[in-house]
Amino acid sequence: MLEEAVKAGKIRYYGVATWNAFRVAPAARDAMSLAETIEIAQQAGGEQHHFRFIQLPFSLGMPEPYAYHNQTWGKENVSLLEAASRAGVIIVGSATLSQGQLTRHLPAFIEQRLGAGSDSANAIQFSRSAPGLAVALVGMGRPEHVHENVKVAALPTTPREQWSKLFERE
């Protein structure tokens, strides 16, 4: 149906949005494999299929798309972000602030590594700096949130080496 919609000029590309399917163990009932998803797209649209996007939660509280090597690419176990990069699939992160839970009381080492100035800014900076994440969606309920959160966009992203240190044990 989606490839037909492309042929009809109704859409250009398509993707999937899921809360858990790419963040759980491969054996989990609701798990999805990116490689298998691409195979389905190829069956429907050939090598020039139009499957291009995945939207899922990615935040300080839900880092699995980077930290969990639950995808198989060739003979290698890799993270979803790595598999998507290899496949040319764009990852859109949602729940950047985890419904406001990441806007306060973050550990001090987060500010030390990211240096964005506030807990909410650091949460946004974490997601927008993730290697392989194209977009970090941020929900904002009040104008002052918009003003505060847009300031983060003016910052350079955190260099990968520094960002990756968030996952190292000290």
N, C-alpha and C positions, 0 to 999 in steps of 0.2 A: 504494500500500500504506500509506504513512504517513498520508495523508488518511483512508483507511478506518479506520486505528487510532484517529484522532481521533474519527471518527463513532461508533466502538464504545466510546468512553470509556476506551480503554487508555492513551492519551497525550493531553496537552493541546497540545503544540507539538513541533516537531522541527527538526533542523538538520543541518549537515555538519561533520565534523572532517577536517582535511587538514594535512599538513606543508608542502607546497610550492604547491599549486594557486592560492592567492591571493597568493603572494609572488614569482611569476615573471613574465617578460614575457608579454604577451597572446598572442604567437605561439608560445610554448613548448608542446610537446606535452601537458604535464600542467597547463596553465593553465586556470583557471575564471573566468568572468565572473559577477559578482554579479547583474548585470541579467539575464543569460540564465538563471541559476539561479532567480531570482524568476519569470521567464516560465514555466519548467517547473512551478514550484509553482502558479502561476495556472492553467495548463492542467489540473493535477490537482485543484485545490481551489477554483478561481475566485478572485475578488477577495478573498474572506475566507479565503484559504489560511492554513495554520498554520506555515509556514516562518519561524522566528524567530532561529535561532542559527548562528554559525560559531565553531568552535574551531580555533585555529592558533597556532603559535609567535609570541610577541612578547616581545622583550627588548632589552637594550642591544646584544646581538650579532646580533639578528634584528629590526631595526626596520622592515622593508619594509611592513607593513600601514599604517604612518603615512607613511613617507618615500618610498615608491615609488608614483607615480601611474600605476598599471597598470589601473585600472578606468575604464570609460566610463559616465558618467551623463548622459543627454541627449547633448549635443554636447561635453561637458567631460571631460577626463581628470582623475581624482581618485584619491586613495588609497582603499584598502579601508575604512579607518576612516571616511572622509568619505562614501563611497557607502553604507556600512551605516547610518550615522546618518540619511542622507536616506531610506533605505528602511525604517527601523524595525527593522533586524536587529541583534541583540545580539552583540557580539564578546567571546569568552572567550579570553584569552591563556594559552598554555601555555609551558613551557620558560623560565619567568621567570628562573631561575638558570642555565640552560643546563647542566644536570647538574653543578652546582657550579663551572663554569668562571668564573662571574661573581661568585664569593664572595671573590676575592683578586686583587691586582695591577691594579686598575682605575686609569686615569689620574687624576691629582689634580683635573682640571677637573670630573670627575663629582661628587666630594664638594663642590667649590665651588658647583656649580649646584644639587645636590639636598640636601646637608647632612643626610643621614640617619644619619651616624655610623660606618658600616662599609661595606665593599664589598658585602656581601650585602644590607644594608639599603638601600643606594643602588640596587642592581639591582631590588629589589622596589619601591622608591619610583618608579623610572623607569616601570615597567610600570603600576603602579596609578594613576599621575598622567597617563597618556596620554589625550589628548582622544579620547573615543569608545570607549575600552576599558572594558567593564563589570566584568570580573573578571580578576585576574591569579592564575593557579594556581601554587602553590609546593609542590614536593615536599620533604618533610623526613624524614630517616631516623633522627634521634635526638631524644630529648626536649629537649635543650639547643638544637637548631635551632628547634624549635617555640617555645620561650620567647623566643629572640632574634628570630625573624621576626615573631612576633605584636606585638612592640613597634612595628613599623613601622605597623601599623594604627591606632595611637594618634596618629600624626602627621597633620597636615593634608596633603592632597595638594599637590604642588608647583604653584603657579599656572602656567597655560598659557604666559604670556609668558616666564617664567623657564625652564620645561621646554623650550620651543621653541628656546631659545638653545643647547641641546645640538647642534642641527643647523646652527648658523651657523658659518661659517669666520671665524677671527680673523686 
